[in-house]
């Protein structure tokens, strides 16, 4: 990775990167497919491959199950399947995406700040970040504490507020792998760039029209440029 992409930040150019976890920092597509296939038979579904998983994956997750099963699932089915899915995921080793640690180190060296926001359970997120030994990069690590099955827009609002960045969303860059990540950023007046190596099919991401790259490093580099351009436009307004 070419870390010279990140010039030393000043107070005027410093940004805050909000990282997504599953499918972005955590390289866990195969784990998600295996966990899903462990739960689908109890709902009357057939196992899926990675291509099908990525093509049909959507948020909120109950809608994902509906796409796969051809019917809506009941609340009790959702509670049971989600519990089984998460239990299967927790049993898997944590794998951080190749190059992510070096990228975070380069951002910190350049003077930018970072945090982690996920819709996975908070206790699970904290444990996995500790296992990966990357918590020192983040000003805040925040997972889901309420019911599952929601979107990231409201949690991102609270996350930005907790970071003291309310009213400074032009400084915030969210890096994720889902259309929901980008939608959440836009709902909060932040910038988002998606990468194609995660849980969602590249064709679906491209069709959304959101900024898209093949790697995390390219996503951050593009995000920096987009925020720079946005700041320049604000200065001229």
HELIX and SHEET records of a PDB file:
HELIX    1   1 UNK A    3  UNK A    5  5                                   3    
HELIX    2   2 UNK A   29  UNK A   40  1                                  12    
HELIX    3   3 UNK A   41  UNK A   43  5                                   3    
HELIX    4   4 UNK A   50  UNK A   56  1                                   7    
HELIX    5   5 UNK A   61  UNK A   69  1                                   9    
HELIX    6   6 UNK A   75  UNK A   90  1                                  16    
HELIX    7   7 UNK A  100  UNK A  110  1                                  11    
HELIX    8   8 UNK A  122  UNK A  132  1                                  11    
HELIX    9   9 UNK A  135  UNK A  137  5                                   3    
HELIX   10  10 UNK A  153  UNK A  162  1                                  10    
HELIX   11  11 UNK A  169  UNK A  171  5                                   3    
HELIX   12  12 UNK A  179  UNK A  187  1                                   9    
HELIX   13  13 UNK A  202  UNK A  208  1                                   7    
HELIX   14  14 UNK A  216  UNK A  236  1                                  21    
SHEET    1   A 6 UNK A 141  UNK A 144  0                                        
SHEET    2   A 6 UNK A 113  UNK A 121  1                                        
SHEET    3   A 6 UNK A  16  UNK A  19  1                                        
SHEET    4   A 6 UNK A 172  UNK A 176  1                                        
SHEET    5   A 6 UNK A 191  UNK A 195  1                                        
SHEET    6   A 6 UNK A 212  UNK A 213  1                                        
END                                                                             
